[in-house]
Amino acid sequence: MSAISPPSPELNRLRAAAGLIPLIEDGLRDSKIDPERAALMAEFCLWAVNQKLEGNPEASRLAGDIEQGLERLKAQLA
């Protein structure tokens, strides 16, 4: 098991964005979130990933997960 990096504003944003992706996907699938709101939520995720920390392995992993999730959302929203 890898050690969790100490909290920082940057990591907290990435962690929040990574947790938001499945919520957006579920909300779209269940029609509980309208596409316009989902797009705004995805914009936050995109912003968070563009603010990632360089050289931090956890940040890199989270950024990769978020980018994959955004690609899935892009397909759902199209």
C-alpha positions, -999 to +999 in steps of 0.1 A: +000+000+000+014+034-010+016+063+014-009+091+010+006+125+004-001+151+030-030+174+021-024+205+000-048+228-019-036+213-052-040+177-041-073+184-025-086+199-058-074+168-077-089+144-051-123+163-053-122+162-091-114+125-092-143+119-068-167+141-089-162+122-121-182+090-111-209+112-095-213+131-128-214+098-148-240+083-125-261+115-125-261+116-163-269+079-166-298+082-141-310+115-156-305+132-122-281+158-136-289+178-167-261+179-194-255+216-189-248+212-152-226+181-159-206+202-184-200+228-157-189+202-132-166+187-158-151+222-164-141+222-127-124+188-132-106+201-163-094+231-144-082+210-114-062+187-137-046+217-154-034+229-120-017+196-111+016+193-092+046+184-111+068+156-097+042+144-072+033+107-080-002+109-064-010+141-084+001+124-116-020+093-109-050+115-100-045+136-131-045+105-153-077+092-137-094+125-142-083+128-178-097+093-185-129+103-168-132+135-188-129+115-220-157+092-209-178+123-200-171+139-233-185+109-250-216+109-228-222+146-233-218+144-271 
